[in-house]
Amino acid sequence: MNPEKIIRDKNSTAIINADVDALNAYKLKRDQRSKINELEKDINSVKNDLLEIKDMLKQIIKDRE
């Protein structure tokens, strides 16, 4: 946190971080994490689908024997 970017609100006396670049960097990382999590869910879904297909194919082969 950059000390020059910290200000105090005169009305509420709250300390505010006015570093817009840091906020934008945080939002970018947050969005990237969200996309990665979504991709992980998609990959796991595809893996499960492939396992189901594999099991079905094994069952078909077994039934034909």
PATI-73492 format. One line per 10 residues: number of its first residue (from 1); their letters; for each residue x, y, z of N, C-alpha, C, CB. Coordinates in steps of 0.05 Angstrom, whole numbers. Atoms other than C-alpha are relative to their C-alpha. Glycine has a CB too. Layout:
# PATI-73492
NUM	A	X,Y,Z,X,Y,Z,X,Y,Z,X,Y,Z  ...
END
This chain:
# PATI-73492
1	MNPEKIIRDK	17,-23,0,0,0,0,18,25,0,-20,0,25  -16,-24,3,28,67,-21,-10,21,19,-1,10,-30  9,-20,-20,26,118,37,-11,25,-12,23,7,18  10,-25,12,14,176,-11,-29,-4,-10,18,8,-23  26,6,10,-50,142,-34,-21,-4,22,1,-25,-18  18,3,-23,-81,139,35,-9,27,9,13,-16,23  11,-26,-8,-128,195,53,-21,-5,22,-13,15,-24  21,2,-21,-176,209,111,-24,16,-9,11,10,27  25,-13,7,-248,224,96,-7,20,22,-23,-21,-3  5,-21,-20,-265,290,130,-27,-3,14,2,28,-14
11	NSTAIINADV	27,4,-12,-338,272,143,-1,-23,19,-21,-3,-22  2,24,-17,-331,202,170,26,-6,15,-8,-24,-17  -27,4,-10,-257,205,189,11,-28,-7,0,4,30  -10,27,9,-249,137,154,26,4,-16,-21,-14,-17  -24,0,16,-182,121,124,-6,-14,-26,24,-14,15  7,10,26,-189,110,49,25,-4,-17,-20,19,-14  -22,6,18,-141,77,1,-9,11,-28,7,-30,-1  7,-12,25,-144,120,-62,18,-9,-23,1,31,2  -18,10,21,-95,78,-102,-16,-15,-21,22,-19,13  17,12,21,-136,65,-165,15,-22,-15,-8,22,-20
21	DALNAYKLKR	-15,21,13,-80,25,-197,-1,-26,15,29,9,-5  1,24,-16,-79,-23,-139,-28,-13,0,8,6,29  28,11,1,-155,-30,-141,-4,-14,-27,-20,23,3  3,13,27,-153,-45,-216,16,-26,-1,9,19,-22  -16,24,0,-97,-96,-205,-15,-22,16,28,5,12  16,19,-16,-139,-129,-150,-23,-11,-16,-9,13,26  24,9,15,-201,-132,-194,8,-19,-23,-15,24,-12  -10,17,22,-160,-162,-252,6,-27,11,24,13,-14  -7,26,-12,-132,-216,-207,-25,-16,9,19,4,24  25,13,-9,-201,-230,-178,-15,-12,-23,-18,21,15
31	DQRSKINELE	13,10,24,-230,-237,-247,14,-24,-12,-3,22,-21  -16,23,10,-173,-283,-269,-5,-25,17,29,7,0  5,23,-18,-184,-327,-207,-27,-12,-6,2,8,29  27,8,6,-258,-330,-223,-1,-17,-26,-19,24,-2  -1,15,26,-244,-352,-295,14,-26,4,15,17,-21  -14,25,-5,-194,-404,-271,-18,-20,14,26,5,16  18,17,-15,-244,-432,-222,-22,-11,-18,-13,14,24  21,9,19,-297,-435,-277,11,-21,-19,-11,24,-15  -13,20,18,-249,-471,-324,5,-26,15,26,12,-10  -5,25,-15,-231,-521,-269,-26,-16,3,11,7,28
41	KDINSVKNDL	26,13,-1,-305,-536,-260,-8,-13,-26,-22,20,9  6,11,27,-314,-545,-335,17,-25,-5,5,21,-21  -17,22,4,-254,-591,-338,-9,-25,16,30,7,7  10,22,-17,-280,-633,-280,-25,-12,-11,-4,9,28  25,10,12,-347,-638,-314,6,-17,-24,-18,24,-8  -8,15,24,-315,-662,-379,12,-27,9,19,16,-18  -12,25,-10,-274,-713,-340,-21,-19,10,20,6,23  21,18,-10,-336,-740,-306,-16,-11,-24,-19,16,19  14,10,24,-372,-744,-373,15,-22,-14,-6,23,-20  -17,20,13,-314,-782,-403,1,-26,16,29,10,-4
51	LEIKDMLKQI	0,24,-16,-313,-830,-345,-27,-15,-3,4,7,30  26,13,4,-388,-843,-354,0,-14,-27,-22,21,2  -1,12,27,-377,-855,-429,17,-25,1,11,20,-20  -18,23,-2,-320,-902,-413,-14,-23,13,26,8,15  14,21,-14,-362,-941,-364,-22,-12,-17,-12,11,26  21,10,18,-419,-946,-414,12,-17,-22,-15,24,-13  -13,17,21,-372,-972,-468,9,-26,11,24,15,-12  -8,25,-12,-344,-1023,-420,-25,-19,4,13,5,28  24,16,-4,-415,-1046,-404,-10,-11,-26,-22,18,14  9,10,27,-433,-1051,-478,18,-23,-9,1,23,-21
61	IKDRE	-18,21,8,-371,-1093,-491,-5,-25,17,29,9,4  5,23,-18,-386,-1137,-430,-26,-14,-9,-2,10,29  25,11,8,-458,-1147,-453,2,-15,-27,-21,22,-3  -2,13,26,-436,-1168,-523,15,-26,2,15,19,-20  -16,25,-3,-391,-1223,-496,-17,-23,8,22,4,21
END
